[in-house]
Amino acid sequence: MRRPRIAKPALRDIFDRHEGRLIHKVDHYFPIYERHFERFRGTAPTILEIGVAQGGSVEMWHAYFGRGTTTVGLDIEPRSATLARPGRRSHVVIGDQGDPDVLRRIAAEHGPFDIILDDGSHRAEHQLILLDTLWDELTEDGVLLVEDLHTDYWPNYGGGHLRPGTFIERIKPLLDDINAFNSREDSFQPTRWTSTLTGIHVYDSVVVLERGKHQPFTTSMAGRPSFDTVNGLPVSEAISDEHQARMAEMNTPARRIRRAVLNPGLVVDGVRRRVQRHG
Ligand SMILES: C[S@@+](CC[C@H](N)C(=O)[O-])C[C@H]1O[C@@H](n2cnc3c(N)ncnc32)[C@H](O)[C@@H]1O
């Protein structure tokens, strides 16, 4: 007998009911996590979290993503090592996230990662090292989330509005990189980011970068034209032969009757247009 599907609890509910190790999160991050991480639930993802602290978030990720999830935590605090549970796919590495060799070692041992979440030092120089060192250690459709970027605006973290060297300033040129296939200028050409970055999401204190195979965009058509020109060209020139053949199929009497039954308003529109065209 088929078991009834039980809805998975939202991350915020898991957090609110959590009685394990301490977690400390900014409240508005929950819908952001949910939006970008939900698709990994039940897929046994591998997650690298920089910043283990008391170990609470690691427990939360296991509860959220479900069976088979692997978490790898990195922390500079040696006591965090006692929180590892390798038998339960929960690893902790002790090291400095500002050291690219540490990041490379973790990637070699535990990567690639479906999700990389930076909740560590919150220092821009470390976030930049992370971006450059670990971007290629994400899976093909992996996600990098850097949080607590309010520090990019705080002087005691070396931050400030439009201050060169912050993570936020580093992300801004990526808005162009992701569009570089559309360039018509020799001086602006695709980069490694253009072909691997499919989305940039910016929130208060959080940036999410989505990795994926990115190629110059393609277009497709569906349906039938309303007028005798499309994009200023006659239908025969503007619409591919393949789609014109599909349009011919759409015009068979049976298909027209089906459309009229399903949507009588379309028939009225069509008659109105014909009357307008022929006076
Ligand atoms: C905000 S806490 C992490 C909170 C945890 N993710 C949670 O939600 O419960 C930040 C952690 O980053 C660690 N940290 C600070 N600087 C670091 C560095 N350079 N490399 C690695 N970890 C660092 C701290 O020891 C601290 O445990």
The ligand as an SDF file (V2000), in Angstrom:
LIG
                    3D

 27 29  0  0  0  0  0  0  0  0999 V2000
   28.6960   32.9570   13.1840 C   0  0  0  0  0  0  0  0  0  0  0  0
   29.6270   31.6390   13.7890 S   0  0  0  0  0  0  0  0  0  0  0  0
   28.9310   30.2720   12.9270 C   0  0  0  0  0  0  0  0  0  0  0  0
   27.5580   29.9740   13.3480 C   0  0  0  0  0  0  0  0  0  0  0  0
   27.0000   28.6520   12.8920 C   0  0  0  0  0  0  0  0  0  0  0  0
   27.0960   28.4670   11.4590 N   0  0  0  0  0  0  0  0  0  0  0  0
   25.5540   28.5840   13.3030 C   0  0  0  0  0  0  0  0  0  0  0  0
   24.6880   28.9670   12.5120 O   0  0  0  0  0  0  0  0  0  0  0  0
   25.2510   28.1620   14.4160 O   0  0  0  0  0  0  0  0  0  0  0  0
   31.1520   31.9420   13.0410 C   0  0  0  0  0  0  0  0  0  0  0  0
   32.1910   30.8560   13.2280 C   0  0  0  0  0  0  0  0  0  0  0  0
   33.2650   31.1250   12.3250 O   0  0  0  0  0  0  0  0  0  0  0  0
   34.4700   30.7580   12.9260 C   0  0  0  0  0  0  0  0  0  0  0  0
   35.5800   31.4940   12.2950 N   0  0  0  0  0  0  0  0  0  0  0  0
   35.9750   32.7630   12.5100 C   0  0  0  0  0  0  0  0  0  0  0  0
   37.0490   33.0730   11.7660 N   0  0  0  0  0  0  0  0  0  0  0  0
   37.3380   31.9610   11.0390 C   0  0  0  0  0  0  0  0  0  0  0  0
   38.3430   31.6550   10.0880 C   0  0  0  0  0  0  0  0  0  0  0  0
   39.2490   32.5360    9.7230 N   0  0  0  0  0  0  0  0  0  0  0  0
   38.3420   30.4200    9.5500 N   0  0  0  0  0  0  0  0  0  0  0  0
   37.4170   29.4980    9.9150 C   0  0  0  0  0  0  0  0  0  0  0  0
   36.4360   29.7450   10.8170 N   0  0  0  0  0  0  0  0  0  0  0  0
   36.3980   30.9550   11.3790 C   0  0  0  0  0  0  0  0  0  0  0  0
   34.2890   31.1120   14.3790 C   0  0  0  0  0  0  0  0  0  0  0  0
   35.1680   30.3310   15.1910 O   0  0  0  0  0  0  0  0  0  0  0  0
   32.7990   30.8100   14.6040 C   0  0  0  0  0  0  0  0  0  0  0  0
   32.6470   29.5170   15.1560 O   0  0  0  0  0  0  0  0  0  0  0  0
  1  2  1  0
  2  3  1  0
  2 10  1  0
  3  4  1  0
  4  5  1  0
  5  6  1  0
  5  7  1  0
  7  8  2  0
  7  9  1  0
 10 11  1  0
 11 12  1  0
 11 26  1  0
 12 13  1  0
 13 14  1  0
 13 24  1  0
 14 15  1  0
 14 23  1  0
 15 16  2  0
 16 17  1  0
 17 18  1  0
 17 23  2  0
 18 19  1  0
 18 20  2  0
 20 21  1  0
 21 22  2  0
 22 23  1  0
 24 25  1  0
 24 26  1  0
 26 27  1  0
M  CHG  2   2   1   9  -1
M  END
$$$$
